[in-house]
Amino acid sequence: GINAEYGEELRLHTDQLKQQEEVWRREQEMLAEAEDHRRKVLLVEENKLSEQRIRLQAMKRELRLSEVKVLDAARKNFMETAEREHHDKLKYLEQEIARKAKLREME
């Protein structure tokens, strides 16, 4: 009768609600897994970026050190050249003094 029909309709409706809830629950699980996966990917990318920045800082330090060494070598070379030129000038002047002294003696 009507009660049996109503009971069957109620059962069908309840089953349909359970199926909808199950579909919704599975979708929520998939969304949560997708979110978790993206968080892990983001963490990996952040770590890569951090490591890259550390390497870049190390490269910059090495570059500055190399620049300091090049400048130091250039400075040292300049000073040695200047010192050598002064020694050569002194030697030339001493030779000139000796030559003039000989010329004076010869006259």
C-alpha positions in Angstrom: 0.0 0.0 0.0 0.8 3.6 0.5 3.0 3.0 3.5 5.1 0.4 1.6 5.3 2.8 -1.4 6.3 5.7 1.0 8.8 3.4 2.7 10.4 2.4 -0.6 10.5 6.0 -1.7 12.1 7.0 1.6 14.7 4.2 1.3 15.5 5.2 -2.3 15.9 8.9 -1.2 18.1 7.8 1.7 20.3 5.6 -0.6 20.6 8.6 -3.0 21.7 10.9 -0.2 24.2 8.3 0.9 25.6 8.0 -2.6 25.8 11.8 -2.9 27.6 12.1 0.4 30.0 9.3 -0.6 30.8 11.2 -3.9 31.2 14.4 -2.0 33.5 12.7 0.6 35.7 11.2 -2.2 35.9 14.6 -3.9 37.0 16.2 -0.6 39.7 13.5 -0.2 41.0 14.1 -3.8 41.0 17.8 -3.2 42.9 17.4 0.1 45.4 15.1 -1.6 45.9 17.6 -4.5 46.4 20.4 -2.0 48.9 18.3 0.0 50.8 17.4 -3.2 51.0 21.1 -4.2 52.2 22.1 -0.8 55.0 19.5 -1.1 55.9 20.7 -4.6 55.9 24.3 -3.3 58.2 23.3 -0.4 60.6 21.6 -2.8 60.6 24.7 -5.0 61.2 26.9 -2.0 64.2 24.7 -1.0 65.6 24.8 -4.5 65.3 28.6 -4.5 67.0 28.8 -1.1 69.9 26.6 -2.2 70.2 28.6 -5.4 70.5 31.9 -3.4 73.1 30.3 -1.1 75.1 29.2 -4.2 74.7 32.7 -5.7 76.0 34.3 -2.5 79.0 32.0 -2.4 79.7 32.8 -6.1 79.5 36.5 -5.3 81.9 36.1 -2.4 84.3 34.2 -4.6 84.1 36.9 -7.3 84.8 39.6 -4.8 87.7 37.6 -3.5 89.0 37.2 -7.0 88.6 40.9 -7.7 90.6 41.7 -4.5 93.3 39.3 -5.5 93.5 40.9 -9.0 93.6 44.4 -7.6 96.2 43.4 -5.1 98.4 41.8 -7.8 98.0 44.9 -10.0 98.9 47.1 -7.0 102.0 45.0 -6.2 103.1 45.0 -9.8 102.7 48.7 -10.0 104.8 49.2 -6.8 107.5 46.8 -8.0 107.7 48.6 -11.4 107.9 52.0 -9.7 110.6 50.8 -7.4 112.5 49.2 -10.3 112.2 52.5 -12.3 113.5 54.5 -9.3 116.5 52.1 -8.9 117.2 52.4 -12.7 117.1 56.2 -12.5 119.4 56.2 -9.4 121.8 53.9 -11.2 121.7 56.1 -14.3 122.3 59.2 -12.3 125.2 57.5 -10.4 126.8 56.6 -13.8 126.3 60.1 -15.1 128.0 61.5 -11.9 130.9 59.1 -12.4 131.2 60.0 -16.1 131.2 63.7 -15.4 133.8 63.2 -12.7 136.0 61.4 -15.2 135.6 64.1 -17.8 136.5 66.7 -15.2 139.6 64.7 -14.2 140.6 64.4 -17.9 140.4 68.2 -18.5 
